[in-house]
């Protein structure tokens, strides 16, 4: 490399087009700290997973309550601040009977999802005072903030996957409907995801899905510490009653960006047939 003028300025526009460039920025700081670097782009996000104790988390590890409380506090800040938005995404409903999930899409049934939780809060008029005063259960159960947070990170997580489109499951019944927040494909398996706080007895839609579809386990994101429970319940399918038995992996919302690794690790140690 030739001599660099002391007044040089490096400007990288649309840096999101080259993800490797974002990761390489640290080397400018370490090797060429004298060069001012400016980056601009429309898809940049602030991610909680940069913390080393999250990057190395595995399902068999325990997270201390002090760390859990601190991460939950940071998560609440992310709920309000969000990342830099691009647009609003639409994801469609699927029967979710097998992979690829898009094979059973019902395009006339859909719901909208913002790409950025901060943008959603701005549109809804939610300010920091409102968000900061809500307790964890109310924040999850009485609003779309947690579902939005999980949805936008799932979209990023699946960006390079053949099953990149977000889907959700809806079963319409005469007396009531069953709806599951997200259904994704990871490691060749269908993985249902519920974003909810509260006891497992409240997961009626998840029980219905697991009783009808072939999924190795289910994921629940909530405000609690990580845990794995074996769910045993009975559901009604038409006029018949059916026993449902499945593992439920509960994860705090801030572990969303470790989901793919957690799923693969669990499948490796708990083969599903």
C-alpha positions in Angstrom: 0.0 0.0 0.0 1.3 3.4 -0.9 1.6 6.3 1.4 -1.7 7.6 2.7 -2.2 11.4 2.9 -2.7 12.5 6.5 -5.9 14.3 5.5 -7.3 11.1 3.9 -10.9 10.1 4.8 -12.3 6.6 4.0 -16.0 6.6 3.2 -17.9 3.3 2.7 -21.4 3.8 1.3 -24.1 1.0 1.3 -21.8 -1.1 3.5 -24.6 -3.6 4.1 -24.0 -5.0 0.6 -20.7 -6.5 1.7 -21.2 -8.1 5.2 -17.5 -9.0 5.4 -16.7 -5.3 5.2 -18.6 -4.7 8.5 -16.6 -7.4 10.3 -13.4 -5.9 8.9 -13.9 -2.5 10.3 -12.2 -3.5 13.6 -8.9 -3.9 11.7 -8.9 -0.3 10.6 -9.1 0.7 14.2 -6.4 -1.7 15.2 -4.0 -1.4 12.3 -4.7 2.1 10.8 -6.2 4.1 13.7 -5.1 7.4 12.0 -7.5 6.9 9.1 -11.0 8.3 9.8 -13.6 5.8 8.5 -17.2 6.7 7.8 -19.8 4.0 7.0 -23.3 4.5 5.7 -26.1 1.9 5.0 -29.7 1.2 5.4 -29.7 -2.2 7.1 -27.3 -1.8 10.0 -28.5 -3.1 13.3 -27.2 -2.9 16.9 -27.2 -6.5 18.0 -27.1 -7.8 21.6 -25.2 -11.0 20.6 -21.9 -9.1 20.4 -21.4 -9.9 24.0 -19.0 -12.9 24.3 -21.1 -14.7 27.0 -24.0 -14.8 24.5 -21.9 -15.8 21.5 -20.6 -18.9 23.4 -23.9 -19.9 25.1 -25.0 -23.5 24.7 -28.3 -25.1 25.8 -26.6 -27.1 28.6 -25.2 -24.0 30.3 -26.8 -21.9 33.0 -27.1 -18.1 32.8 -26.6 -16.4 36.2 -29.5 -14.2 37.4 -27.3 -11.1 37.6 -26.3 -11.5 33.9 -29.9 -12.4 33.0 -31.2 -9.2 34.6 -28.6 -7.1 32.9 -29.3 -8.6 29.5 -33.1 -8.2 30.1 -32.4 -4.5 30.8 -30.4 -4.1 27.6 -33.2 -5.9 25.7 -35.7 -3.4 27.0 -33.6 -0.5 25.6 -33.4 -2.3 22.3 -37.2 -2.6 22.2 -37.4 1.2 22.3 -34.3 2.1 20.2 -34.3 -0.6 17.6 -32.0 -0.7 14.6 -32.0 1.3 11.4 -35.1 0.3 9.5 -35.4 -0.4 5.8 -39.1 -1.1 5.2 -42.1 -3.2 6.3 -42.0 -6.9 5.5 -45.0 -9.2 5.0 -44.9 -12.8 5.9 -47.5 -15.3 4.9 -49.4 -18.1 6.6 -48.5 -21.8 6.0 -50.1 -25.1 6.8 -46.5 -26.0 7.9 -46.9 -29.7 7.2 -43.3 -30.1 5.9 -40.3 -28.5 4.3 -40.2 -26.4 2.3 -42.8 -24.4 4.3 -43.6 -22.3 1.2 -45.2 -25.3 -0.5 -48.4 -24.9 1.6 -48.5 -21.1 1.7 -52.0 -19.6 1.9 -51.2 -16.2 0.3 -54.6 -14.7 1.1 -53.9 -15.1 4.8 -51.1 -12.9 6.1 -50.0 -10.4 8.7 -47.6 -7.6 8.6 -44.3 -7.2 10.5 -42.1 -4.2 10.7 -38.4 -4.8 10.1 -37.5 -2.6 13.0 -38.9 -2.5 16.5 -37.8 1.2 17.0 -39.7 2.2 13.9 -42.8 0.3 15.1 -42.7 2.1 18.4 -42.4 5.5 16.7 -45.4 4.8 14.5 -47.4 3.5 17.5 -46.5 6.6 19.6 -44.7 4.6 22.3 -42.1 6.6 24.1 -39.4 5.5 26.5 -41.4 6.3 29.6 -44.2 3.9 28.6 -41.8 1.1 27.6 -39.6 1.5 30.7 -42.6 1.3 33.1 -44.1 -1.9 31.7 -43.3 -5.1 33.6 -41.8 -8.0 31.6 -45.0 -10.0 31.4 -47.1 -7.1 30.3 -44.5 -6.1 27.8 -44.8 -9.5 26.2 -48.4 -10.4 26.6 -50.2 -7.1 26.0 -48.3 -5.8 23.0 -46.5 -6.7 19.8 -43.1 -5.5 20.9 -41.6 -8.9 21.8 -43.1 -10.6 18.7 -41.7 -7.8 16.5 -38.3 -8.1 18.1 -38.2 -11.9 17.5 -39.6 -11.5 14.0 -37.0 -9.0 12.7 -34.2 -11.1 14.1 -35.6 -14.3 12.6 -35.7 -12.5 9.2 -32.0 -11.7 9.6 -31.1 -15.2 10.8 -32.8 -16.8 7.9 -31.5 -14.4 5.2 -29.2 -16.9 3.6 -31.4 -20.0 4.2 -33.4 -21.7 1.4 -36.4 -21.4 3.8 -35.8 -17.7 4.3 -39.5 -16.6 4.3 -41.1 -16.1 7.7 -44.3 -18.1 8.1 -46.8 -18.5 10.9 -49.5 -21.1 11.5 -53.2 -20.5 11.7 -55.9 -23.0 12.3 -59.5 -21.7 12.0 -62.1 -23.4 14.1 -65.8 -23.0 14.7 -65.5 -21.8 18.2 -61.9 -20.5 18.3 -58.8 -20.1 16.2 -55.3 -21.4 17.0 -52.4 -19.2 16.0 -48.7 -19.8 16.4 -46.4 -16.8 16.1 -43.7 -18.2 13.9 -42.8 -21.5 12.1 -39.3 -21.8 10.6 -37.1 -24.4 9.0 -33.7 -25.1 10.6 -31.4 -28.0 10.1 -34.0 -29.9 8.0 -36.6 -29.6 10.8 -39.8 -27.7 11.3 -39.5 -25.5 14.4 -42.5 -23.8 15.9 -41.9 -20.6 17.9 -44.2 -19.0 20.5 -43.4 -15.6 22.0 -45.2 -15.6 25.3 -44.8 -15.4 29.1 -46.7 -17.5 31.5 -47.1 -21.2 32.5 -47.0 -23.9 29.9 -50.7 -24.6 30.4 -51.5 -21.4 28.5 -49.8 -22.6 25.3 -53.0 -24.0 23.7 -52.1 -23.1 20.1 -48.6 -24.6 20.5 -50.2 -27.9 21.9 -52.5 -28.0 18.9 -49.6 -27.5 16.4 -47.4 -30.2 18.1 -50.3 -32.6 18.1 -50.9 -32.2 14.3 -47.4 -31.6 12.8 -44.1 -33.4 12.8 -41.8 -31.2 14.8 -39.0 -32.5 17.1 -39.5 -29.9 19.7 -40.9 -26.4 20.3 -39.3 -23.1 21.2 -40.8 -20.5 23.5 -39.3 -17.0 24.0 -40.1 -15.2 27.2 -38.6 -13.2 30.0 -37.4 -16.2 32.1 -34.1 -18.0 32.4 -33.4 -20.8 29.9 -35.0 -24.2 30.6 -36.2 -27.4 29.0 -39.5 -29.0 29.9 -41.2 -32.2 28.7 -44.7 -31.2 28.0 -47.5 -33.8 28.4 -51.0 -32.8 27.7 -54.2 -33.9 25.9 -55.9 -31.9 23.0 -59.1 -32.2 21.1 -58.8 -32.8 17.3 -62.3 -32.9 15.9 -64.2 -35.3 18.1 -61.1 -37.2 19.2 -58.8 -36.6 22.1 -55.1 -37.0 21.5 -52.1 -37.3 23.8 -49.4 -34.8 23.0 -45.8 -35.2 24.3 -43.0 -32.9 23.3 -39.9 -31.1 24.6 -40.3 -27.3 25.1 -37.2 -25.2 25.1 -37.8 -21.9 26.8 -35.3 -19.1 26.0 -35.0 -15.5 27.1 -35.6 -13.2 24.2 -32.1 -11.9 24.1 -30.9 -15.3 22.9 -32.7 -15.1 19.6 -29.5 -14.7 17.6 -28.2 -17.9 19.1 -31.3 -19.8 18.0 -29.8 -21.6 15.0 -26.9 -22.9 17.1 -29.2 -23.9 19.9 -31.5 -25.9 17.6 -28.6 -27.7 15.9 -26.9 -28.5 19.2 -30.2 -29.9 20.7 -30.9 -32.0 17.6 -27.3 -33.4 17.7 -27.7 -34.5 21.3 -31.4 -35.5 21.1 -31.9 -37.1 17.6 -35.5 -37.0 16.4 -37.0 -39.8 14.3 
